[in-house]
Amino acid sequence: MSNSGHSQRIALACAFVLVSAAASAQDDLQETVVTATRTPVPIDSIGTPVIVISRADIERSLASDVSGILQQYAGLEIARNGGPGQTTSLFTRGTDSNHTVVLVDGVRINPGTIGGAALQNIAPESLERIEIVKGPGSSLYGTDAIGGVVQLFTRGADKTGFSAGATYGSDATQEMFGDAAFAAGEKLKFGVGGSYAASDGMPTYDFTDDDRGYRNVTGRLNFEFAATDELTLRARGWRAAGRTEYTEINFFLPVVPPATAPVSQDFETSVYSLEGEFRTANDFGLRAALSQSRDVVDQKQPNFLGDLDFAHTRRNTLDLQADLPPAGEHKLSVGLQHSNENTDTLSFGTRFDEDTRVTQGFVQDQFTRDWFSARAAVGYVDHETFGSELTWNAELGAVFGRGTRIALLGGKAFRAPDSTDRFGFGGNPDLKPEISEQLELAVRQKLGEHHQLSLSAFENLIEDLINFVITDPVNFIGRNENVDRARIKGVELGYAFAADGWRVRADLVMQDPRDESTDERLLRRSRESLSFAVNRDVGPLDLGLDVQAYGNRKDVGGVNLEQYTLVNASVRYRITGALTLQGRIENAFDEDYELVSGYLTEGRSYTIGVRYSFE
């Protein structure tokens, strides 16, 4: 696609959004968030950049997995090895794909075998809300939180009623889903839900023509019991399991195009937890949770060595947190978390079965007085393999005049080497953690009650990045080493508007994610990205348009991935208060683009659906 065509589409999208914003006047831009501080706080009271995605946004997206929702927001880049259902990576603010913590109801689902969470396995229909916190988060969440934290909240048992629906779309992609919540008296609540999704899929590579699909069955249970006015007990279970088909390349046969074989793998991603929360009228809170997360991949066909590869992670975690009553302008929280992780993997002849114990604690103070606020958090991690690490977050904020908020933020984060880094192919048990130090200046300006502008300028320095260093090029023998360092500078500009049935969002990100060891741009990350979204309620109709535009990116082997723009449109029609029809067109202009070199992406596609909700 030419530069002029790319610019024309961006200009058209800008014009549409700005005209829409000027045409009208909602509701509050206020939100309450939990993930930024591990306590409920109004989003306007913190300077930390946070994205909140509501249940209405999730339903409107008609996305087949959660990565399809995240890619609609600037600063969150998705790379996928093929079409829907294939392995997906998330790059937050230019950091690596294993530098973002992903939580389901507070429980980490990042596998210990490879780092990045399996976003392609998570069906949006099981979610009530998504919170994304950009920037360092290791003081509260430990390893991996260099780029940020994504927390997925599953649908709970608070809203009595039921819902059900179905969708159908391109590549014979279909989904059926249902959800119900019941109350037995005033103390007991129970929720249940599930979905079934399947697709014929599309070819994985640009030189193959065999469709590779997927099947995903998701179920969840929620139980809540108010034992007393102060004590609430909860039990949760969420599980996604199924099969993904893909195409494997045989790199040992020197033919062009490469020799391939159709293969498949079974997967499971699950979280189970028991939780007790005690909270008094004077704001003293005590929470204890015991959880288990599992990430399982089992290859169904043997590799060239005759092995059935697999990767299993099981993590048991005890999480304790105390929120002390406010002492003047101070609000103190302390927490302790202990996890025992087992990783069991066989990959192309390399086998390991390792247990890793991690204990981490934090202390956080939130201070507010009149126009000034401050937050400081210190975290300490004792890791069985590499020892201890001290991390921190700090924020100074001030409110001026009518709706101006300025914040200076900083933090230190880290990523511990995972089991594959230490014991897989090229494994090195003596690796050090990757260390990040970040500074940020954030400004938010409200324009009346319905408009808001935001600006963030940040710099992230990452030391001791782990890379595979080849020592024998002929036999591809090497070892993982802490040899790289990166510097990511960036500016984010944002605009939000909400009033009288209109919702408009526009974000521009300009960044320079660079490997300082080579002075090359980091792979699969753009220097500029643009995101627009506008929604308009007109009686029973809900109309939506969203646009994502990305600059060019580099990939393995010096390949240049061209810039691209995706334009998507959606419509929902409320036949009754409970019955809704909806449809969505993705990539309306049939843009030809790549997220990963050699892997196909979808062209123009459609999804139609029906939903019935009764409360």
N, C-alpha and C positions, 0 to 999 in steps of 0.2 A: 504494500500500500504506500502511495506517495506521501511525502510530508504535507503537501497542500491538502490532500484529501483528509488526512488525519486531523489537521488543524481546522478544516471546515466543519467536521463532525463535532469537534470540541466546541467550536464557536456556536453551532446550532444548539447544542445541549445547554451551553451557558445562557444563551438568549432565552430559551424556554424556561429555565429555572428562574432567571431574574425577572422575566415578565410575570411568571406565576407568583413570585414573592411580592412584587409590586402591586399585584392585583388585589391582595387581601391582607387580612389582619388575623387563638387557642388558648390555647390553654397554656398552662404553665410549662415552662421549660425545666421546672424543678424535678428532681428525682432523688430517691434515697438509694445509696449504694453500700455494699458490704465489703467487697473484695479489696478496696484500696487500703482499708485500715483493720480489717477483720471485725469491725463493729459497724452497726448501721449509722450512716452519717448523710446529711444532705449533700448532694453533689456540688452545690454552689459553695459549700464551706471548705472545700479542699482544692488545692491547685493541681493535684495529680491528674494528668489527662486520662479520662475514663469514657468509654463508649458503653451505652446501655441499649440493648436490643430487646424490645418488649414482645409479649406473646402475639400482639397484633402484627408486628413486623415479621415475626417468624411465620405466621399463617400466610401473610401476603406474599412471602418470597417463593412459596411452592418449591423450595430447594430439596434436592434428593438427599443431601447430607449437610452437616453444619458448615463445612468449608464453603459451600455455595452461598451461605449467608455472610460469612466473614469477608469474603472477597469483595463485597459491596462497600467496604469501608477503607478509606485511604490510610496508608501506613501498615496495612495488613495485606501482604502479597502471598498468593497461593501458587504453588507449582504442583502439577499432577502428572503422573507417568501414564498418560492416556486419558480415556474418557471417564465418566462417572463410575464410582466404585473402585477405581485404581488408587494406588498409594499416593497420598497427598502430604505436602509439606507446607508449613506456615512460617513466613519470615515477618517478624514484627519489628518495625522500625529499622530494617536493614540488618538485623542480627541473624544468626544461623537458625536452621530449622529445628535444632534441639535446644534453643535458648528461650523457649516460652513454656511456662508451666500451664498445663490444662487440668482443671479440676471438674469433677462432677459432684455437686452437692458438698463441696469442701474436701473431696477425696482425690488425690493425685492419680491420673491415669497414664502419665508418661511411662512407657515401658523401660525397664532397666537394660534391655538388650540393644536398643537403637536410639532412644532419646525422644524422638518426636511422637506425639500422641496420634492415634489412628483416627483422625477426624472423619475419614471416609466411612467409618462404621457407625457414626452417630446420626440417627434419624431425628430431624428437627421436631417431628410430631411429639416426641417424648419430652420436649423442653418447654418451660414456662418463661424463661428469661435468660439472657446472656449478659455478663459484664466483662469488659476487657479493660485492663489497666496497663497502660504503656509505661515503660521505664523499669528500673531495677526493683525487684521485689524479694530478694533473698533474705532480708532481715525478718520477714514474716513467713515466707514460703520455702526457704531453703534453696537447694540446688536447682539449676536450670533457669531461674527467673532473671535472666540478663536482659532480655527484650521486653518481657512483660508477663502478665498472668491472664488467662482466659478461664472464667468460671461459668459452667453450665448448670443451671438450676432446673431439675426435672419437675414435671407437673406434680403438685402436692395434693393434699386431701382437704384443703381449706374451702373450696367451692363445691357445694353439693350440686350434683347434676350429672349429666352424661353428654358425650359428643361422639360422633362417628362420621366417617367420610371415606372418599376414595378419589384417586387421581389416575390419569392416564396420559402418556405423552410419547414423544419421539423415541425411537429404538424399542418400542413396545415396553416402555418403562411404566410400571403400574405399582400402586400402593393402596393398601386398605388399612385403616386405623380406627381405633376406638379408645374411649377414655371414660371413666366413671368415678365419682366420689360420693361417699355416704357418710352420714353422721348418725351415731347411735346415742341419743341423748346429747348433753352438752359437753361431755368429757371425751368421747371416743369418736375419732374420724378415721376413715379408711379410703384409700384410693388405689385404683388399678388401671392399667392401660397397656396398649401394645400396638404393634404395626407389623405388616408384612409387605416387603418391597422386593420387586424382581425386575430385571431388565435383560433384553437380548444383547444390549451393549453395542459397541462399535470396535473397529480394529484398533489395536494398541499402537502400532507403529505406522509411519507414513509409507512403508514399503510392504505392508501386509494387508490382506483383505478379509480375514476371518474375524467375525464379530466375537467379542469377549464380554460376557455379561456378569451379573452378580445376583445374589439373593441375600436378603437381610431380614431376620426376624428379631424384633425388639420387644421386650416385656419389662414392666416395672410394677412395683408394689410400694405403697406408702401407708404407714400406720402411725397414728399420733394419739397419745392418751394424756389428758390433763389430770395427773394424779392429785395435785392440790392447786391452789391459786398460784403458787410459786414454781412448782415442779412439773415439767412436761417431758414425757418419754416419747421417743420416735424410733421407728425402724424403717429402713429404706432398702430396696433392692432394685437394681437396674442392670439389664443384660442385653447385649446385642450379639447375635451369632449368625453365621451364614457361610456362604462360599463365594469367592471371587475368582473369575477366570481371567487369565492374561496370557501373554505370549513370551516365551523364553528364547533368548538368543544363545546359540552355541558359538562362543568366542574362539573355540579351539579348531573350528573348521574355517580356513581362510578363503571364503567364497564371497562373491558380491552378487546380489544382496546377501546379507548374513543368513545362515541356516537358522530356522526357527522351529519351535514346537509349541502346540497349544497345551497349556498347563493350568492348574487351578490350586487353590489353597482354601482350607477352612479357617475361620477366624472366630474369636470370642473376645469381646471387651466387656467387662462387668465390674460393678461396684456394689458392695453390701455393707451396711453400717447400722450400728445401734448407738443411740445418742440420748443423753439426759441433759436437760438444761434447767438450772435453778436461777430464778431472777426475782428480786424483791422490789418493793415499791420505791426504795431509795437508790435504785439503779445498780445494785450489786448483782453481778451475774457470774455464774459458774457453769461451764459446759464441759462435758466429758464425752468422747466419741471413740468407739472401737470399730475399725473398718477393715475390709479386705478388697483389694482391686486385683483384677486378673487381665492380662493381655496375652492371648494365645494365637499362634499361627502355625498350622500344620500343612506342609506340602503334600499334595495327593499323588504326584508322580515323582519317581526317582530322578535325581540329577545324573550327570554323566559318570559319577562314581558309583551309582547304584544306591545312593542314600536317599531317604525321605527326610529332607531338611525340616527343622522346626525351630520355633523361638517362643519360649514360655517365660512370662514374668508373673510372680505372685508376691504381693506386698501386703503385710499385716501392719496396721498402724494404730497406735494409741495417741489421741489428741486431747490435751487438756488446756483450757483457757479460763482465766479469771479476769473479769472487768470490775474494777474497784469503784465504789461510790465516788462521785465527783468531790474533789477537795479544792474548794474555791474555784479557780478557772482551770484546774488540771483534771484530766481524766486518764487514769492509768490502767493499762492492760498488761498481763503477763501470760505467757503460754509455754507449754512444753509438749514436744512431739517425739515419739520413739517409733521407728519403723524397722521391720525385719523383712528384707527382700530376698527372694530366691529367683535366680535366672538360670534357665536350663535350655541350652541351644546346641543345635548341630547345623552347621552351614558349610557346605562344600568341603567336608572332611575335617573341619575344625570343631571340636566339641568342648563345652565347658558346663559345669554345674556349680554355681557359686552362691553363697549366702553373704549378704551385706547388711550390717546393722548401722543405723544412723540415729543419733539423738540430737535434737536441736531445741533451743529455747529462745524466747524473745521477751523484751521489755519495751513497751511503747507508752509515750506520754503525749496526749493531745491537749493543747493549751489554747484558750480563746478569751480575749478581753477586748470588748468594744470592736474597734476596727482592725485589731491585730490578732493573728493566729499563728501557731507553730506546732509542728509535730516532729518528734524524734523517736526512732526505733533502732534498737541494737539487737542483732541476732548472733547466736553462737552455735556452731555446728561441730559435733564430734563424729567424724566419719571413720568407720572401721579401717578403711584402706589408706586414705591419705592423711589422716589426722584431723586437726581442728582448723576452723576458719571463722573469723569475726567479720560480720557484715553490718551495714547501717543504712538508714534512710533518714533524711532530714528535709523539713519544709518550713519556710518562713513566708507568711502570706499577709497581705494588707488590703483593705477595702478603702477606696477613695471615692468621694463624690457620689454620683448617682449610678451605681452598678459597675464600677471599675474594680477589678480584683487583679492584683499582681502577686506572683509567687516565685520564689527562688527555691529550686529543689536540687537535691543531690543524693547519691547513693552508691554503695559498693555491693556488687552481686558476684555470684560465682556459678560455675557448672562443674560438678564432680565428674571425673571420667566414669563412663558406664561400663558394664561388664564386657561389652564387645570391644571397647577401647582397650581394656586391660587384658582380656583373655581370648578374644576372637582372632581373626586373621591379622597378623602384624601386631598382636597384642603386646602391651607393655605395662606390667604391674606397677612400675615406678613413676607413672605419669603424675603430674601435678594438676590441680584444678585450673580451669580457665577463669581468669579474674577480670571483672569489669568495674570501671569507675565512670560515673556519668554525672553531668551537670545540666540543668535545664532552667530556662526562664519562661514562665507562662503568664499570659495576660488574657483576661476575659472582660469583655465590655458588653453590658446590656444596653440595648437601644429601645427604651420603652419597656413594655411588658412582654413583647412577643418576638423581638429580634435579639440575637446575640452574636457577637464576633469573638473569635479566639485566635491567639497566636502563641506558638511554642517554638523556642529555639533550643536545640539540644546538641550535646557532644558526648559520645560514648567511646571510651578507650578500653579495648579488650586485649589482655596480655595472655601469653602461654596458650594460644589456640592450638588444638590438637590436629595434626595432619599426618598422613601416611607418607613417610620418607622412603623412597625406593633406593635400595642399596645394590640390587642386582637387576638391571633393566631387562636382561635377556629372559630370566626366569620369573620376573615380576616379584622379587623378594624384597621385603622392606619391613619397617617397624613404625608404629605410631610414636610421634614425638611432640613435645611442646615447643614448636618452632615458629609459629605464626603470631602476628599481632594485627589488630585492626583498629581503625579509627572511623567512626561514623558520625558525620556532622549533618544536621538537618534543620529545616524550618517547616512547620505545619501551620497552615492558615485555614480557619474554619468559619462557617456561617450557618446559623440555624434560625428558623422562623416557624412559628406555630400559632394559628389563630383561625377561627371561623371555618373549621373543616380543612384548612390547608396545613401541610407539613412539608417544609423544605429544608434540605441539608446540602451543603456544598463544602468540599474539603480539597485543599491542594497541598501536596507534600513534595518538597524539594530536598534531596538528601545526597550525600556522597559516601556510600558504603565502600570503604577502600581497605585492601590488604596492604599494610605498610611494609611488609616484608618484600613484596614484589612491586608495589605501587600500582597494582591492578585493582579494578573494581571487583567487589565480591560477586560470586556467581549467582545468577538468577534473580538479581535485585536491580530495580530500576532507579534512576536518579530523580525522576519526576513521575508523579501519579496524581490523577484528578478523579474525584468522585462526586456525582450529583445524584440527588434523589428528590422527587416531588410527588406528593400524594394529595388528592383532592376528593373529599366526600361531597357528592351531589345527590341529595336524597338517598335512594337505595343503592346508588352506585359509588364505588370507591375506585378511582382511577390512579394509576401510578406509572411513573417513568423513572428509570435510573440508568446512569451512565458511568462506566469505569474506563479511564484512559491511562495507559502506561507507556513510558518511554522504552527505548531499547534496553536489552539486558545482555550480559555475557554468559556463556555456558562453557562446559568442559571442552577443552581442545581449541579455545579461542573462537568458538562459534558465536556469531552475533544473532541474537533473537530480536526480531524487528518490533518496533512500537505497534501498539494496537489499541482500538477503541471498541468497547462492547456497549450496545444500546439495548435495553430490555424494557418491556412494557407489560403492565398487568391490569386486570380489571376484576372487580368483585361486585356481584349483584345480590342484594339481600331480598330474596323472594318473600320471606316472612322474617320475624324476629329471630327465628331459629335456623332457617334454611338458607344457605348461601351457595351460589354458583360462582366459580372463579376460573380465570385462565391467565396464562403468562406466556410471552414470547421471549426467548433468550437469544442474544446475538442477532437482533432483527435485521441487520445489514449483512449477515452471513460473512463476517470478517474471518479471513484465513490467518491464523496466528499460531504460535507455539509457546507453551509454558516451559517445556523441557525439550531440548534438541532431539529431533527424530520421533517424538511422540505426537500422536494426533490429538487434536482438541475438537470439540463439537462445533459444527456450523450452526445455522439457524435451527432452533428447536422449539417445541411447544409443550405445554402441560395444561390440561383442563381438569377441573375437580369439582366435587360437591361436598358440602359439609353441613352436618346437622348438629346444633348445640342447644342443649336445654339446661337451664339452671333454675 
